[in-house]
Amino acid sequence: MQGTVLIIDDEEKLRGLLAKIVSLEGFKVVETANAKAGLKKLEEEEFNVVICDVKLPDANGIDLTKKIKEISPATEVIMLTAYGTIADGVKAIKNGAFDYITKGDDNDKILPLLYRATDKSVLQQRLYTLEKKVNKQHSFDTIIGSSKQLQEAIVLGRKVAATDATVLLLGETGTGKEVLAEAIHYGSSRRNKNYVAVNCSALGKDILESELFGHKAGAYTGAQKDTKGLFEEATGGTIFLDEIGEMSPDLQAKLLRVLETNEFIKVGDTKPTRVDVRVIAATNRDLLKETENGQFRSDLYYRLAVFQISLPPLRERPKDIEPLAKYFLALFAAKVNKPIPEISAEFIEKLKSYPWKGNVRELKNIMERMVILFDSSILTADDLPFEIRNSSALSSASFNLAEIEKYHIQKALEHTKGNKTEAAHLLHIGLTTLYRKLEEYKLS
């Protein structure tokens, strides 16, 4: 089948003839005699192309085009009229019509036009499907966890997504600040524009300035051509500034100007560049305290903190650990084409008792390690790394020097993958001393 076509025309004989011509080309054809019936069909079925008469008993076809595109944006509309005018043609195209032809020309033009319109519709449909898939992957619904603290953060994220407000995300490293930033972007009206993420701590001041704001040719050695910055790349969309607390005072001033005026000056330029960008920033530092100490600009802080969302650490939401662990296991098992292992109750209890200083990111890394190292059908507590298996014991014996020494020797051996010479070097002890300790603590 070539595609699906809806013909809306109140002239029965002409409509029937056109339907026959189109169906002989291999298209599926549906006919209606008025706009109301045509719109109902569009709500019930998907069509690649609508061939519509301009003069209908219950609507003007040119105005109807806009409604058709609202119901089905990927559907292309070909307008037919007995008496075409330039003004009507311009308005039809403006309303989203693929083309506008007079009925006297339709015998020669309609089929080639129909094929081109169908090709465009198929491409558009693929694009919309891809956009839906991307939007779904980064939606609030994909954030895993039912704890009260996390759900409160998600509720706030959904509310602010509907606005253009600047957002400041607070939380420890690895709590999922970037995941929430993506959900806010893809839940907003900017979802079809660029989402650009940059880590402010990963680059030096001069490089970060050029990356964010771009530069003119000759601005510095090696700058051979004008270059767009990330703010320009994100125009119409969202820029996510991670680790904003690491930004230098000079760049803080430049960022403040962008937030206040939507303008900045590129490195080496004299004229301002204007952008329309939503800013979402994130930090694991106490910016309010740093403004009091003079380490962060207070005026920038208040601009960034228009809407704040705090993400809780994983240790404060233990009920989310099991679903997260299972999700990551399934994810990494699929990547390496392994069956998804089951998890024992003891395995989960050990995960829940661990403090997770690296939060969700640390848990994700542990689950990836489990998939790589083990081929068993069920994961037990014994499969976990030493520090997780013994976290509760170490906590209760945190003042016992022998237990602490035993723990550090074990960690050194794990780090060196059992190489005792390297472990002794890391621990700053002799190899013979290490062997004696291994025997003493029964770690051989």
LOPAZA-336312 format. One record per residue (C-alpha): x, y, z; residue in one letter. Coordinates in steps of 0.2 Angstrom, whole numbers, plus 5000, padded with zeros to 4 digits. Example, Ala and Ser with C-alpha at 12.3 -4.5 7.8 and 13.67 -1.06 7.14 Angstrom:
<pts>
506249785039A/506849955036S/
</pts>
This chain:
<pts>
500050005000M/500750174995Q/499850275009G/498250335016T/497250475008V/495650565014L/494650655001I/493450795007I/492350864994D/490450884993D/490350854974E/490050664974E/490450624956K/492150724956L/492550644973R/492150474967G/493250494951L/494650564961L/494550424974A/494650294959K/496150374951I/497050384968V/496550204973S/497150134957L/498950194962E/498850084977G/498350214990F/496950175003K/495650305001V/494250365012V/492950495007E/491850615016T/490650755009A/490950885023N/492250955035A/491350885051K/491450705044A/493250735038G/493850795055L/492950645064K/493950525052K/495550615056L/495250585074E/494950405071E/496250355059E/497950415053E/498150485035F/499650535025N/498750655014V/497050755014V/496450814997I/495150945002C/494051064992D/494051244996V/492151264996K/491351155008L/489551165014P/490051185032D/491751255031A/493051355021N/494451225016G/495851355018I/495351385037D/495051195039L/496851165035T/497451235051K/496251115061K/496850965051I/498651005056K/498151035074E/497350855074I/498750775064S/500350875062P/501150745050A/499650745038T/499950845022E/498550945015V/498250974996I/496951104992M/495751094977L/494851244971T/493751284955A/494351474955Y/496051494963G/496751664968T/498551714974I/497851774990A/496951614994D/498551514989G/499651615001V/498451595015K/498251405012A/500151375013I/500251495028K/498951385037N/500051225033G/499451165016A/500651065006F/500051144989D/498551234982Y/497951194964I/496451234953T/495351084948K/495651114930G/497551064933D/497250914944D/497250784931N/499050824927D/499650874944K/498750774957I/499750614957L/501450684957P/500950804970L/500150654980L/501750554980Y/502850704985R/501550744999A/501550565005T/503450555006D/503450715016K/502150645028S/503050485031V/504650575035L/503650695047Q/502850545055Q/504550465058R/505150625066L/503650645077Y/503950465083T/505750495086L/505350655096E/504050555106K/505250425110K/506550545116V/505350645126N/504750485134K/506550425138Q/506850595148H/505150615155S/504750635174F/503850455173D/505550375170T/506350445186I/506350285197I/505850305216G/504250315226S/504950395242S/504150545248K/505650655246Q/505950615228L/504150625224Q/504050805231E/505550845220A/504650775205I/503050875208V/504051035209L/504950985193G/503350965184R/502651125190K/504151225185V/504351135168A/502751225162A/503651395164T/505251475158D/505851515176A/507751485180T/507951335191V/509251285204L/509451105208L/510251065224L/510950895230G/512450785233E/513450715219T/512550575210G/510850615216T/510150635199G/510150825196K/510550805177E/509150675175V/507850795183L/508550945172A/508250835157E/506450795163A/506150985165I/506751025148H/505750885139Y/504250925149G/504251105144S/503751195128S/505551205123R/505651015121R/505951015103N/507451135104K/509151095110N/509551035127Y/511451075131V/512351015146A/514051085152V/515051045168N/515751205174C/517151115185S/517851015170A/518551165161L/519751315165G/519051485166K/519651545148D/519151385140I/517451385149L/517051565143E/517451525125S/516351365126E/514951455134L/514951615124F/515951575108G/517351685101H/517751785086K/519151745074A/520851805080G/520151825098A/521651715104Y/523051605097T/522251465087G/520551555085A/520451545066Q/518651575063K/517051635072D/516351505084T/514651485092K/514551455110G/513451335120L/512251475124F/511951505105E/511851315102E/510451315115A/509451465109T/507651425110G/507951275122G/508851245138T/510651255145I/511051145160F/512551225170L/513151085182D/514351125196E/513851305195I/514751335211G/516451305203E/516251455190M/517551595192S/516951765198P/517251845180D/516151715172L/514851735186Q/514651915181A/514451875162K/513151745167L/512251865177L/512151985162R/511351845151V/510051805164L/509651995166E/509652045148T/509751885137N/511351955129E/513251925130F/514751975121I/515851845113K/517651825117V/518551955105G/516952035100D/516252215103T/514452185099K/513152095110P/512351925104T/510551905109R/509851735114V/508251655121D/508851515133V/508151445149R/509551415162V/509451265174I/510951265186A/511551125198A/512751115213T/513251005227N/513851155237R/512951275249D/512851425238L/511951535251L/513351505263K/514651545250E/513751705246T/513851755264E/515751715263N/515951815247G/516451655237Q/514951665226F/514051825219R/512451855229S/511551945214D/511851785203L/511351675217Y/509651755219Y/509451755200R/509851575199L/508751525214A/507151585207V/506551415209F/507451285220Q/507251095220I/508250995232S/508650805228L/508750695243P/510350575245P/510050395242L/510350345260R/508850455265E/507650355253R/508150165256P/506450115249K/507050175232D/508650065232I/507849895227E/506949965211P/508450065206L/509549915208A/508349805198K/508249935184Y/510149955182F/510349765182L/509049745168A/509849895159L/511649825159F/511149645156A/510249695140A/511849785135K/512949635136V/511549515131N/511449415148K/509949355157P/509349465171I/509949385187P/508749385203E/509249475219I/509249385236S/508449475251A/510249485259E/510949565244F/509549705245I/509849725264E/511649755262K/511249885249L/510049965260K/511349975275S/512650055264Y/512850245266P/513050275247W/514150425247K/514050425228G/512250405228N/511250335213V/512850355202R/513750245214E/512350115214L/512350115195K/514150075194N/514049935207I/512549855197M/513549865181E/515049775190R/513849645196M/513249605178V/515049605171I/515849495185L/514449365188F/513549235177D/512449165191S/510649165191S/510449245208I/511549375216L/511949355234T/512749465248A/514349375245D/514449445227D/514549625233L/516149725236P/516949705253F/516549885258E/514649855255I/514649675263R/515449735279N/514749915280S/513649885295S/515149785304A/516349925301L/515050055307S/514849965323S/516749935325A/517250105319S/518350135334F/519249965334N/520949995327L/521149815322A/519549815312E/520049975303I/521749905299E/520949745292K/519649845282Y/521049955274H/522149805270I/520649715261Q/520249875252K/522049895246A/522049715240L/520449735230E/521149895222H/522749805217T/521649645211K/522649545224G/524449605220N/525249605237K/526749695232T/525749845225E/524549835241A/526049845252A/526649995243H/524950085244L/524850045263L/526650105266H/527149945274I/528449815270G/527949655260L/528449545275T/527349655286T/525849635274L/526049445274Y/526049445293R/524449555294K/523649435281L/523949285292E/523449385308E/521749435300Y/521549275290K/521449375274L/522549255264S/
</pts>
